[in-house]
Amino acid sequence: MFAGAGLALVLAMLAGVWVGALPLPPGAVVVTLLDRLLDPLGVTVPGTLEGSSAAVLLQLRLPRVLLASLVGAGLAISGAAYQGVFRNPLADPYLLGAAAGAGLGATLVIAYSPVQAVGPIGVVPLAAFAGALVGVGCALALGSVAGGSHSPTLLLAGIAVAAFLAAAQTLVQQQNTDDLREIYGWLLGQLGSAQWSDVTLVLPYLGAAAGVLLLCGRALDVLALGDDEASSLGIHPGRLRLLVILAASLATAAAVAVSGLIGFVGLVVPHIVRRLVGGANSRVLPVSLLVGGAFLVLADLLARVVLAPAELPIGVVTAFVGAPFFAGLLWAGARRR
């Protein structure tokens, strides 16, 4: 199953760089990518793309496809981790206020910041990243005071924090109506402006967070047996939950910082994966990582071509896919009762 998910990701990424307003020859694309990989070794591969075709591939489509795969992988593995640690199949990566915090951070800098970038990195991603971490931090602090990281109170704390931050964001929007178009463009998700600096910004955080979550997979399987059983096997349930929540929240914050708010990926993908590999987190987490990357690359491809030359916000595409899927889950659950 891991090999199949990896192959799906590779094929989705190849489709993402082949298809577009300027069609690129598949063979030449593969040769060009191979040439760039072998260039540090001093090996040159003939038959590469040249001129504007090479620029489209290397400066526009490749960073966009890589960013989509990273964001999709981060949201999917975060959703799977949240569902595992809370034992709630409806948990998603935005559960603890990450989306609301990111939205407020992005809205504030769009409305008020005179600075457009810090070095090669845009100020909006940095503000969204900081806002997401602040939102999650507030939810964790409130939930810990009320009942600890193992308590359903943490979920309620996330809802309360998200509602407060969303209200603050609405207030800022009402005071800056001239910026509403740009704000809503970010809130609906966007990968059209992807650059290599976005990839380098998000990769370290997503990589570290995904590594921690993958290492926690077997421990989460033990935790599913109950806290007493986990403790008898040498696992500290409270510390494990906190570690998983922090890692999943970091991955979510990094993803939304560069892509905006893209819904349903962290909800839909883990459910699909569980139907394929079973319920063990040690299998669900790595497969969700790969399938999530493939899912968002294909969703972004659809967003680019369905109304070409215009583009749909990618959040609209994932909502069109995710909302019926979510409704189907509710219907299937009702039939089993």
Beta strands, then each sheet from edge to edge (+ up, - down):
strand 1: 117-118
strand 2: 121-122
sheet 1: 1+ 2-
end
